[in-house]
Amino acid sequence: MIFLVSRVADDVDLTTAERLVALWDHLGIATAHVATQIPADIAGLASEHGDRLMGIVLCTPTRLDATPFTTLADRILMVSGDSGPTVGATTRAVERLAGAERVVLAGYDAPGWADVAADRSDELAALMTGFLDRAGARAAMPGTLCTGTARQGVHGGITWRIDGTGPVLVLLPFFLAPSQWAPILPRLAARFTVVTLGGPHLGGVAALEDRARAPSYRAMFGTLIDTMAPSPDAAILDVGCGSGALDRLLAGRRGASHRITAVDTNPFLLREAEALAAAEGLDGRIRFVEGSAEALPFDDGTFTGAYSVTVLEECDADLALAEMMRVVRPGGRVGVIVRAIDMPQWWNLAVPDAIRRKIDTPPQSVGPRGVADASLYRRMRQAGLRDLVCFPTLVTLDRPAGPIWRYREDHVLSLLSSDETKAWSVLRDAAAGERLLFMAHPMHCAVGTRP
């Protein structure tokens, strides 16, 4: 197998569209099918380079701004669950995208962390191949790769791997799905040349990394660690590490020699986290382990302290708290941060009341046994933690080109009518011109001590 590393300048200022176009050109792709859960990842490609896209599959998107896709509507298939946030996102989008197809997976809830390719493998593979075959038949130029193209590599900060033969289908990462596209990859590769993408600039990894760059987010995490007050050589556990961004921040704290273990149920995110830690020379400082917050793979009292950031929304929060208590030694501290869906978020725009009423409420995405409200504090006390320090916090985002901003604003835009979207754009552009464009959303944060 040939492995090729070729890069455009891996500049943080490159847009996602610029990175994808550079990759298309590098691989010799004139046109391709594309599939993603995060429409924002291909929004620039769709609006600026729509002639290079054939069929577009938006697979269980929880946030969807239809505007960049209006000229490509007849090339789009939206796959939705019949409950959860994908219902509203795709229902509103299909009203604006005349000619787009929408298919509902019966009996399926699809939150942002849904593993749809594993949960509904046969149905999803059939839907995608059928739709993309029809889209390819309509295309003037079938997408192909250059002869002799390597089978995997890195270009412009995007990793890629090629399987199969046939028209080109580019798969972008899901947000948090543990299996990503793997369960249906063999069936897709039997029909298409499948180019599977990854790296820190796409999908959930890009959002998690971007979030961790926000000064207020770093400050919140710093307050959590300062309140936990671990000794320099403490053994620390991160429950639900995602891309490992916070573990790298902790490892980089001045004078710290913490022994950091980071656990996550998602093997894809763990692989990306390991690669990012290695790139910063921290691979020896952080141990990444696959495991569930509800059944941590460690003995009782293994760690000096443990923390979890925006994870207990998605699992059995009470069980996860009990597990964190179990693996922390007596006298050790447990820190938890969750999103606050019980408090309003705030956009620094003087929008009309009709718009304000739609955008003040944060996305109400929480699992049936998760926690994303002030009950966190009571739950931590009931779990047995003592000496609780509770500090609800506002996190501010002010990088409108960043993935985490796009993820939150796409939710807002999906709620607005066409006229409201135009009004929003005018106000947004004016605030950006004054360098006063930002938003803030609340988090519940607490640290407690195991007796």
Number of C-alpha atoms within 10 A of each C-alpha: 6 9 11 14 13 13 16 14 11 12 10 9 9 13 16 23 19 15 23 21 19 18 22 18 13 17 19 15 18 18 24 26 26 21 25 22 28 27 27 25 23 25 20 19 22 22 16 13 14 17 14 18 20 27 26 29 24 21 25 31 27 29 28 30 25 22 17 19 25 17 13 20 20 17 23 26 24 23 23 28 25 17 16 20 22 24 20 19 24 29 14 17 24 18 11 18 18 14 15 19 17 17 16 16 18 10 9 16 18 22 22 23 17 21 21 26 22 17 13 14 17 13 13 19 18 14 14 19 16 11 17 26 16 13 19 19 11 13 17 9 14 18 22 19 22 12 8 8 13 17 15 19 17 19 23 23 22 20 19 24 17 20 19 19 16 17 23 27 30 23 22 23 24 29 24 21 23 21 19 25 23 14 18 19 19 15 16 22 19 14 17 24 22 26 23 21 21 23 23 20 24 25 23 27 26 21 20 20 21 19 23 20 14 16 14 17 18 16 14 19 22 16 16 23 19 10 17 22 13 18 13 13 13 17 18 26 26 23 28 24 27 29 29 29 20 23 23 20 14 19 19 15 12 8 9 14 16 19 18 24 19 26 25 24 19 22 19 20 27 23 15 18 26 17 18 20 22 14 10 10 11 17 16 10 18 23 16 21 18 15 18 17 25 18 12 19 14 13 10 14 15 14 24 22 30 27 23 22 21 20 24 28 21 21 18 17 23 19 17 22 24 19 21 30 27 18 21 25 19 15 14 23 29 29 26 24 26 24 27 26 21 16 16 14 19 18 19 13 16 12 16 11 9 10 18 14 10 13 21 15 16 20 17 13 18 20 17 11 13 20 25 24 18 19 12 24 21 11 16 24 15 13 18 14 23 17 12 17 15 19 16 16 19 18 19 19 23 17 17 17 11 19 25 22 19 22 21 17 19 20 19 22 23 22 20 19 13 13 9 16 18 12 15 20 13 12 17 21 13 14 16 15 10 9 10 14 19 18 20 17 21 21 24 25 25 22 25 24 23 19 13
